Amino acid sequence: MKAISVRPGYIPYTLSAAILITAASALTREHQLAWALACLALLAPVTVAAALDRVEFDGELIRHRGPLAFLLTHLFRMRRALSIPDIEAITTETLRLSIGRSDARLSYHTRISGPRVEIIVRSHRAAYVPFVKALFRAASSEKLDPRSLDLFKYLETGAGLKRASATSSDIDRMPVPLLRRLGNSLRLAGRLAQASSYFRVAYEKEPRNPGLLYEMSRFYYSSAAREDARLLQRSNACLRLASRLARSEPALLERIGEAFFERLDYKRATECFRRALELEPARFRSNAGLAEIALRDGKLAHVAHFYNAATATGDAALVRLADREAHYYERLMSDDGFLEAELTRIRISNQVRWARRLSALAFFSAWLTAGIAGRFYSFIEEFGWAMMAASGLAWCAAGLAMRYFRRRVV
């Protein structure tokens, strides 16, 4: 297939440009024009690097290309390419902006993870849809988290949205599979009011369909973004009923268990994962889900056991992932020195993460200070510019530190 390219985020380049402009401004005030011009000259390579930065997928290999990827590969020894068989997980985050009483504008961030590789693509890029559609089709569904799986189904059947503006009589005559497909498509497009009509009619026709109840639960849960207690109760009721009706559907039980896990209902999540494993003992996501629940209870032996069980899956990348996790937790139990070192690493990683967030907040606060109050008091403007430069550098340093401390030694 022809390679599909999508541009990653511009945040590192924007901050780099802001730091250079800030430094040039400060140096100009100090009458060091040569250094100021040098900082401004560096804006050209930053702009070129931003223009050339891209993520490509040719059907077999995902590559991060551009000057930044070259530096990360050759200076920091960070892999920036990942083949389809080596993908271990694909997760999608949803960002929601309400634009009305019931509709919303949704954006998606998809993270592709493999052995020491992590690549992120965002939906505000024009090529995002063909990129992730081809990627999801090539990857195993076991590697897709619930949002990625929903998004894949939506992209595969998104053409149905053209027929979604139907009258009430047209909706009543539609078969349940079409109603479900259109309801999910509208939900993922942010058209929640219309999606509600399709789910309501589908439920009236098949009130004991576990797959439909699971989809309705996710619909109500996403609609309750403003903490609507009534919709949350309805979502939980649909999910509990779906878990009781999905007696012989291990794949559905697994996804229901993940939904319970997402809502911190670990007891029901455990029941669903165990029922799925009774039907198919080699299901990777069920074993991994039980391992995550055991980890929250501090039962490291159980965590290692479930990851060892997850190695029975047929996917080589998932086998490597499960084996790596099992070995990691077994070593935590048997090596006190390693346990202490890991606790220190995690503590530092959390501190660096908070430092990165605070530096970003300080950067934008300083920008507002320099732009508004700096018009009236020159010393405030100078202070604001200095804070922008310092916080920008701190943000970049924290980002590099996070990459270092996030790596586990096994």
C-alpha positions in Angstrom: 0.0 0.0 0.0 1.0 3.6 -0.5 2.6 5.1 2.6 0.3 7.3 4.7 1.9 10.3 6.5 0.5 12.2 9.5 2.1 15.1 11.3 2.7 14.7 15.1 2.2 17.5 17.6 4.1 20.8 17.4 4.4 21.5 21.1 8.2 20.8 21.3 8.8 23.1 18.3 6.5 25.8 19.6 8.3 25.8 23.0 11.7 25.8 21.4 10.7 28.8 19.2 9.3 30.6 22.2 12.5 30.0 24.2 14.7 31.3 21.3 12.5 34.4 20.8 12.6 35.1 24.6 16.3 34.7 24.7 16.8 37.0 21.7 14.6 39.6 23.3 16.5 39.5 26.6 19.9 39.6 24.8 18.7 42.6 22.7 17.8 44.5 25.9 21.3 43.7 27.2 22.8 45.1 23.9 24.3 41.7 23.0 23.1 41.8 19.4 25.4 39.1 18.1 24.0 36.5 20.5 20.4 37.7 19.8 20.9 37.3 16.1 22.3 33.8 16.7 19.1 32.9 18.6 16.9 34.2 15.9 18.9 32.3 13.3 18.2 29.1 15.1 14.5 29.6 14.4 15.1 28.5 10.8 16.2 25.0 11.6 13.4 24.7 14.2 10.9 25.6 11.5 12.4 23.2 9.0 12.4 20.4 11.5 8.7 21.1 12.3 7.8 21.1 8.6 9.7 17.8 8.0 8.4 16.0 11.1 6.0 13.2 10.2 4.9 9.6 11.1 4.5 7.2 8.1 2.8 3.9 7.8 3.2 1.7 4.7 1.1 -1.2 5.8 4.0 -3.1 7.5 6.1 -0.5 9.3 5.4 2.7 11.3 8.2 5.2 11.1 8.8 8.5 12.8 10.8 10.6 10.2 12.4 14.0 10.3 15.3 15.7 12.0 13.9 15.2 15.5 13.5 11.5 14.9 17.0 11.4 13.5 18.4 13.0 16.7 16.4 10.8 19.0 17.6 7.7 17.1 21.3 8.5 16.8 22.0 10.7 19.9 19.6 9.1 22.5 19.5 5.6 21.0 15.7 5.7 20.9 13.9 3.5 18.3 11.5 5.4 16.1 10.2 2.6 14.0 7.8 -0.2 14.7 6.6 -3.1 12.6 3.0 -4.4 12.8 3.9 -7.7 14.4 5.9 -5.9 17.2 3.0 -3.6 18.3 2.1 -4.5 21.9 -0.7 -2.0 22.5 -2.8 0.7 20.8 -4.6 3.1 23.1 -6.8 6.0 22.3 -7.6 9.0 24.5 -10.7 11.2 23.9 -10.8 14.9 24.5 -14.3 16.4 24.6 -15.4 20.0 24.0 -19.1 20.5 24.6 -20.7 22.7 21.9 -24.3 22.5 23.0 -26.7 20.9 25.5 -26.1 17.4 24.2 -23.6 17.5 21.3 -19.8 17.7 21.6 -16.7 18.1 19.5 -14.4 15.1 20.0 -10.7 14.8 19.3 -8.6 11.6 19.6 -5.0 10.9 20.5 -3.8 7.4 19.5 -0.7 6.0 21.2 1.1 3.1 19.5 3.4 1.2 21.8 6.1 -1.5 21.3 9.4 -2.6 22.7 10.9 0.7 23.9 8.9 2.6 21.2 6.0 5.0 21.6 4.5 7.0 18.8 1.5 9.3 19.1 -0.8 10.6 16.4 -3.6 13.1 16.8 -7.0 13.4 15.1 -6.7 17.1 14.3 -4.4 16.1 11.5 -6.0 15.6 8.1 -4.4 12.2 7.5 -5.4 10.8 10.9 -8.5 8.9 9.7 -6.8 7.0 6.8 -3.7 6.4 9.0 -5.4 4.8 12.0 -8.0 3.0 9.8 -5.2 1.2 8.0 -3.3 0.7 11.2 -6.3 -0.8 13.1 -7.1 -3.0 10.2 -3.6 -4.4 10.2 -3.3 -4.8 14.0 -4.9 -7.5 16.0 -8.1 -6.6 17.9 -6.5 -7.9 21.1 -4.0 -5.0 21.0 -6.8 -2.3 20.7 -8.2 -0.8 23.9 -12.0 -0.2 24.1 -11.8 3.3 22.6 -9.6 2.2 19.8 -11.9 -0.7 19.0 -14.9 1.6 19.0 -13.1 4.1 16.8 -12.1 1.3 14.3 -15.7 0.1 14.0 -16.8 3.7 13.5 -14.2 4.4 10.7 -15.2 1.1 9.0 -18.9 2.0 9.0 -18.7 5.8 9.1 -20.4 6.0 5.7 -23.6 5.2 7.5 -23.6 8.7 8.9 -24.9 10.0 5.6 -28.2 8.1 6.3 -28.4 9.1 9.9 -30.7 12.1 9.4 -33.7 9.9 9.0 -37.3 10.5 10.2 -38.8 8.7 13.2 -40.7 6.3 10.9 -37.5 5.5 9.0 -35.7 4.8 12.3 -38.5 2.5 13.5 -38.2 0.4 10.4 -34.4 -0.1 10.6 -33.0 -3.5 11.8 -31.2 -3.5 15.1 -27.6 -4.1 13.7 -28.0 -0.9 11.5 -29.4 1.0 14.5 -26.5 0.0 16.6 -24.0 0.9 13.9 -25.5 4.3 13.3 -25.9 5.0 17.1 -22.2 4.2 17.7 -21.1 6.2 14.6 -23.1 9.3 15.9 -21.7 8.9 19.4 -18.1 8.8 18.2 -18.8 11.8 15.9 -20.1 13.8 19.0 -23.7 13.9 17.8 -25.1 12.5 21.1 -28.7 13.7 20.7 -29.2 11.8 17.5 -27.4 8.8 18.8 -29.8 8.6 21.7 -32.8 8.1 19.3 -31.1 5.2 17.5 -30.1 3.4 20.8 -33.6 3.9 22.2 -35.3 2.3 19.2 -32.8 -0.6 19.2 -33.4 -1.2 22.9 -37.1 -1.3 22.4 -36.7 -4.0 19.8 -34.0 -6.1 21.6 -34.0 -5.2 25.3 -31.9 -8.3 26.3 -29.2 -8.0 23.7 -25.9 -8.0 25.7 -23.9 -6.4 22.9 -26.4 -3.6 22.5 -26.5 -3.0 26.3 -22.7 -2.7 26.4 -22.8 -0.1 23.7 -25.6 1.8 25.4 -23.6 1.7 28.6 -20.6 3.3 26.8 -22.9 5.8 25.2 -24.5 6.9 28.5 -21.1 7.0 30.1 -19.6 9.3 27.4 -22.8 11.5 27.5 -22.4 11.9 31.3 -19.2 13.9 30.9 -20.7 16.7 33.0 -21.3 14.2 35.8 -25.0 13.7 35.2 -25.9 11.3 38.0 -28.9 10.0 36.1 -27.0 9.0 33.0 -24.2 7.5 35.1 -26.8 5.3 36.9 -28.4 4.3 33.6 -24.9 3.5 32.2 -24.0 1.3 35.2 -27.4 -0.5 35.0 -26.9 -1.3 31.3 -23.4 -2.6 32.0 -24.5 -4.8 34.9 -27.3 -6.3 32.8 -25.0 -6.9 29.9 -22.6 -8.8 32.1 -25.4 -11.1 33.2 -26.6 -11.8 29.7 -23.2 -12.3 28.0 -22.9 -15.9 29.3 -21.1 -17.5 26.3 -19.4 -14.5 24.7 -15.8 -14.3 26.0 -14.8 -11.3 23.8 -17.8 -9.3 25.0 -17.3 -10.4 28.7 -13.7 -9.2 28.4 -14.7 -5.7 27.1 -17.4 -5.5 29.8 -14.8 -6.3 32.4 -12.6 -3.5 31.0 -15.5 -1.1 31.3 -16.0 -2.1 34.9 -12.2 -1.7 35.5 -12.4 1.8 34.0 -15.1 2.7 36.5 -13.0 1.3 39.4 -15.6 -1.5 40.0 -12.9 -4.2 40.4 -15.1 -6.8 41.9 -17.4 -7.0 38.8 -14.4 -6.6 36.5 -12.8 -9.6 38.1 -16.0 -11.7 37.7 -16.2 -10.8 34.0 -12.5 -11.6 33.3 -12.8 -14.9 35.1 -15.9 -15.9 33.2 -14.2 -15.0 29.9 -11.2 -17.2 30.9 -13.4 -20.1 31.8 -14.6 -20.0 28.2 -11.2 -19.3 26.6 -8.3 -19.6 29.0 -5.8 -18.0 26.6 -7.4 -14.6 26.3 -4.7 -12.0 26.8 -6.7 -9.0 27.9 -8.6 -10.9 30.5 -5.4 -12.2 32.1 -3.8 -8.8 31.9 -6.9 -7.2 33.4 -6.7 -9.6 36.4 -3.0 -8.8 36.7 -3.8 -5.1 36.9 -6.5 -5.7 39.6 -4.0 -7.9 41.6 -1.4 -5.1 41.3 -3.8 -2.6 42.9 -4.3 -5.0 45.8 -0.5 -5.3 46.2 -0.5 -9.1 45.3 2.7 -9.3 43.2 2.6 -13.1 43.1 -0.8 -13.0 41.5 0.3 -10.4 39.1 3.2 -12.6 37.9 0.9 -15.6 37.7 -1.7 -13.9 35.5 1.0 -12.5 33.2 2.5 -16.0 32.9 -1.0 -17.2 32.0 -1.3 -14.5 29.4 1.7 -15.9 27.5 -0.6 -18.6 26.2 -1.9 -16.1 23.6 -0.9 -16.8 20.0 0.4 -13.3 19.2 4.3 -13.1 19.5 4.3 -9.5 20.5 1.8 -10.0 23.3 3.7 -13.1 24.4 6.9 -11.0 24.8 5.0 -8.3 26.6 3.4 -10.8 29.1 6.7 -12.6 29.6 8.5 -9.3 30.3 5.8 -8.2 32.8 5.9 -11.6 34.5 9.7 -11.5 34.8 9.6 -7.9 36.1 7.1 -8.7 39.0 8.8 -12.0 39.8 12.1 -10.0 40.2 10.3 -7.4 42.4 9.3 -10.2 44.8 12.7 -12.0 44.9 15.2 -9.0 44.8 14.8 -6.5 47.6 17.5 -4.2 46.1 15.7 -4.2 42.8 12.4 -3.4 44.6 14.0 -0.4 46.4 15.5 0.9 43.2 12.2 0.6 41.3 10.4 2.4 44.1 12.9 5.2 43.9 12.6 5.4 40.1 8.8 5.6 40.3 8.9 8.3 43.0 11.4 10.4 40.9 9.3 9.8 37.8 6.2 11.1 39.5 8.1 14.2 40.8 9.4 14.9 37.3 5.9 14.6 35.8 4.6 17.2 38.3 7.6 19.4 37.6 6.8 19.2 33.9 3.2 20.2 34.5 4.2 23.1 36.8 6.8 24.4 34.3 4.1 24.4 31.5 1.8 26.3 33.8 4.6 28.7 34.7 5.4 29.3 31.0 1.9 30.3 30.1 1.5 32.4 33.3 4.7 34.2 32.5 3.5 34.8 29.0 0.3 36.4 30.2 2.2 38.4 32.7 4.7 39.7 30.2 2.0 40.4 27.6 -0.5 42.2 29.9 1.2 43.7 33.0 4.5 44.2 31.1 2.9 46.9 29.0 2.7 49.1 32.1 5.8 48.1 34.0 9.0 47.3 32.2 10.5 45.3 35.1 7.5 43.0 35.1 7.9 42.4 31.3 11.6 41.5 31.8 10.6 39.2 34.7 7.9 37.6 32.6 10.3 37.0 29.7 12.9 35.5 32.0 10.3 33.2 33.6 9.2 32.0 30.1 12.7 31.1 29.2 13.5 29.3 32.5 10.2 27.4 32.5 10.5 26.5 28.9 14.0 25.0 29.5 12.6 23.2 32.6 9.8 21.7 30.5 12.3 20.4 27.9 14.6 19.0 30.6 11.7 17.4 32.4 10.5 15.8 29.2 13.9 14.2 28.7 14.1 13.1 32.3 10.6 11.5 32.0 11.8 9.4 29.1 14.8 8.2 31.2 13.0 7.4 34.4 10.0 5.8 32.7 12.2 3.0 31.5 12.2 -0.1 33.7 15.3 -2.3 34.1 14.5 -6.0 33.9 
